[in-house]
């Protein structure tokens, strides 16, 4: 039975590879196959467990948007956060933050995750930060508006929970990156 499983798996893999190859040759399109494995970010506990730094602060500097060269509706928003409370990680005063966002037709920014809200100047947030500095800044792993002490308590409890992350989830997809030329 074990040998049969290997043969079936190899056959399915071969069929997928052949199908992709035929599509690229015949349709003259580009196909990218990607696999993205990320830790869960569905709760503040998971976000706080993964990020080495969790702070509460106010966005004090103006936000700047740098569009992605391949898709100008997506890009990186840069902001300065003045830290009021450090819940996890080293004490810091100001953080230069980078955040991946999508630009809307109205000129505002959006994200797909509820615990990854776009940073806006003058607003207060709980922010989970990945300490991988790039150009002097750090990447936002999670951000949630924190207008009052209730949010502070929620994120303080999330850090204290020291959640154990489940196995990273993988999104295996096949994406067509360009349409074939009609001929």
Secondary structure, DSSP 8 states (H G I E B T S, - for coil): -HHHHHHHHHHHHHHHHHHHHHHHHHH---EEEEEEEE---SSHHHHHHH-SEEEEEEE-S--EEEE-SS-TTEEEEEEEEEEEEEEESS--SEEEEEEEEEE-TTS-EE-S-TTB----TT-EEEEEEEEEEETTEEEEEEEEE--SHHHHHHHHHHHHH-------EEEEEEEE-S-----
